[in-house]
Amino acid sequence: MPSDTTGFWTPVALSRDLPAGTVMPARTAAGSIALWRSASGRISASADRCPHRGMRLSHGFVRGEALSCIYHGWSYGQAGNCLRIPAHPGLTPPETIRVATHDVEEVGSVIWVAVGTPASKPPGIGGLIPLRSLTAFAGIVAIEAAAGTKADPNGLVQIDAPTGTICLLLSAQEDGQTLIHVLLKGDAGPAAGIGASRAAESLRRRAEGLQKEIAQ
């Protein structure tokens, strides 16, 4: 996991999993967020809790350039400010009604969210194409043990698959789970994608078995 003394970036999703006008839940080591892309394509990361009644904003919907809570329809801008309260259409919401937001960047078809205040931009993953994401009920230590190698400073682990070497981009979750993004070299074909997916599933099973042993 890339880090420094003030914060770090965590890869929370693949770009293709968040089309324009949608919201999805995502997790970081600091907790849950609502990750959303506006109608114009801008990405935002908001705290996953509406200040009104505590409903998860990731259960809501995107309308234009705003994220709306599914409960009472309170809408929030990308800066976290409340834009509209449907029950009071003539009211300009006060600035004190806000949701916390996180810095978010889209690099190499991967969406990165800042935890704390990183001193630099997210790392690049040049030459690698995201294939899919999967969650392991295991920590990064167990995944490294299953892979037989350590993650590099950017959170990348290389493993061998029948169709060639693949990379796994690891993202620690707040509950001891790990989100795994499977990445392929840019010149890989369809067969390589199938092999990489199977290899990642196999590694996940090994890591989860090791995690159970560690917990005993």
Disulfide bonds with the S-S distance in Angstrom:
none
